[in-house]
Amino acid sequence: MAKELGFEWGGDWPGLRDYSHLQLDTDLVFDNFKCSLMLIINNSNKCKKPLK
């Protein structure tokens, strides 16, 4: 599921694999990222601020 959201998984790395590692390279600030996840996962928008 995380890869579908754009995360990079350490288990896909060549050589030394880090199976517990997830990372997301993004320009979103955390509040906007959290709101985006709520929209994707819960199909609900409980954000206090509109997404930009």
C-alpha distances in whole Angstrom, upper triangle without the diagonal:
4,5,5,7,9,9,11,11,14,14,14,17,21,23,22,19,17,15,14,14,11,13,13,16,17,21,19,21,19,20,19,16,16,17,14,11,14,14,11,10,13,15,18,20,21,22,26,26,25,22,24
4,5,5,7,5,8,8,12,12,13,15,19,21,20,17,15,13,12,11,8,9,9,13,14,17,16,18,16,18,17,13,14,16,13,10,13,14,11,11,15,16,18,20,21,21,24,24,23,21,22
4,5,5,5,6,7,11,11,10,13,17,19,19,16,15,13,13,12,9,10,9,12,14,17,17,19,18,20,19,15,16,18,15,13,16,16,13,13,17,18,21,22,24,23,27,26,25,22,23
4,5,7,10,11,15,15,14,17,20,23,23,19,19,17,17,15,12,13,11,14,15,18,17,20,19,20,18,15,16,16,13,11,14,14,10,11,15,15,18,20,22,22,25,25,23,20,21
4,6,9,11,15,16,15,18,21,24,24,20,19,17,17,15,11,11,9,11,11,14,13,16,15,16,14,11,12,13,10,8,12,12,8,10,13,14,16,17,19,19,22,21,20,17,18
4,7,10,13,15,13,15,19,22,21,18,17,16,16,14,10,9,7,8,9,13,13,15,15,17,15,12,14,15,12,11,15,15,12,13,17,17,19,20,22,21,24,23,21,18,18
4,6,10,12,11,13,16,19,18,15,14,13,12,10,6,5,5,8,10,13,13,15,15,17,16,12,14,16,14,12,16,16,14,15,18,19,21,21,23,22,25,24,23,20,20
4,7,9,8,9,13,15,15,12,11,11,11,8,6,5,6,8,11,15,16,18,17,20,19,16,17,20,17,16,19,20,18,18,22,23,25,25,26,25,28,27,27,23,23
4,5,6,7,11,13,12,9,8,7,8,6,5,7,9,12,15,18,19,21,19,22,22,18,19,22,19,17,21,22,19,19,23,24,26,27,28,27,30,30,29,26,27
4,5,5,9,10,9,6,5,5,7,5,6,8,11,13,17,20,21,23,21,25,24,21,22,25,23,21,24,25,23,22,26,28,30,30,31,30,33,32,32,29,29
4,6,8,10,9,5,5,4,8,7,9,11,14,17,20,24,24,26,24,27,27,23,24,27,25,22,25,27,24,23,27,29,31,32,33,32,35,35,34,31,32
4,7,9,10,7,8,8,11,10,10,12,14,16,19,23,24,26,25,28,27,23,25,27,25,23,26,27,23,23,27,29,31,32,33,33,36,35,34,31,31
4,6,7,5,8,9,12,10,11,12,14,15,19,23,24,26,25,29,28,24,26,29,26,24,28,29,26,26,30,31,33,34,35,34,37,36,35,32,32
4,6,7,10,12,15,13,15,16,18,19,22,26,27,29,29,32,31,28,30,32,30,28,32,33,29,30,33,35,37,38,39,38,41,40,39,35,35
4,6,10,12,15,14,16,18,20,21,25,28,30,31,31,34,34,30,32,35,32,31,34,35,32,32,36,37,40,40,41,40,43,42,42,38,38
4,7,10,12,12,14,16,19,20,24,27,29,30,29,33,32,29,30,33,31,29,33,34,31,31,35,36,38,39,40,39,41,41,40,37,37
4,6,9,9,11,14,17,18,22,26,27,28,27,30,30,26,27,30,28,26,29,31,28,27,31,33,35,36,36,36,38,38,38,35,35
4,6,6,9,11,15,17,20,24,25,25,24,27,27,24,24,28,26,24,27,29,26,25,29,31,33,33,34,33,36,35,35,32,33
4,6,8,12,15,18,21,24,25,26,24,27,27,23,23,26,25,22,25,27,24,23,26,29,30,31,32,32,34,34,35,32,33
4,7,10,14,17,20,23,23,23,21,24,24,21,21,24,23,20,23,25,23,21,24,27,28,29,29,29,32,32,32,30,31
4,7,10,13,16,20,20,20,19,22,22,18,19,22,21,19,22,24,21,21,24,26,28,28,28,28,30,30,30,27,28
4,7,10,13,16,16,17,16,19,19,15,16,19,17,15,18,20,18,17,21,23,24,25,25,24,27,27,27,24,25
4,7,10,13,13,14,13,17,16,13,15,18,16,15,18,20,18,18,21,23,24,24,24,23,25,25,25,21,22
4,6,10,10,12,11,15,14,10,13,15,13,12,16,17,16,17,20,21,22,21,22,21,23,22,21,18,18
4,7,9,11,12,15,14,11,14,17,15,15,18,19,18,19,22,23,24,23,24,22,24,22,21,18,17
4,5,8,10,13,11,9,12,14,12,13,17,17,16,18,21,21,22,20,21,19,21,19,18,14,14
4,7,9,12,10,9,13,14,13,15,18,18,18,20,22,22,22,20,21,18,20,17,16,13,11
4,6,8,6,6,9,10,10,12,14,15,15,17,19,19,19,17,17,14,16,14,13,10,9
4,6,6,6,9,10,11,12,15,16,17,18,20,20,19,17,17,13,14,12,13,10,10
4,5,5,6,9,10,10,12,14,15,16,17,18,17,15,15,12,13,12,13,11,12
4,5,5,6,9,10,11,12,14,15,16,17,15,12,11,8,9,9,10,9,11
4,5,5,6,9,10,11,12,14,15,15,14,11,11,8,10,8,8,6,8
4,5,5,6,9,10,11,12,14,14,14,12,13,11,13,12,12,9,11
4,5,5,6,9,10,10,12,13,12,10,10,9,11,11,12,10,13
4,5,5,6,9,10,10,10,9,7,7,6,9,9,9,8,11
4,5,5,6,9,10,10,10,8,10,9,12,12,10,8,10
4,5,5,6,8,9,9,10,11,11,14,14,14,12,14
4,6,5,5,7,6,7,8,8,12,13,13,12,15
4,6,6,5,5,6,8,9,13,13,12,11,14
4,6,6,8,9,12,13,17,17,15,13,16
4,6,8,10,12,14,17,18,17,16,19
4,5,8,10,12,16,17,17,16,19
4,7,10,12,16,16,15,15,18
4,6,9,12,14,13,13,17
4,5,9,10,9,10,14
4,7,9,10,11,15
4,5,7,8,12
4,7,9,12
4,6,9
4,6
4
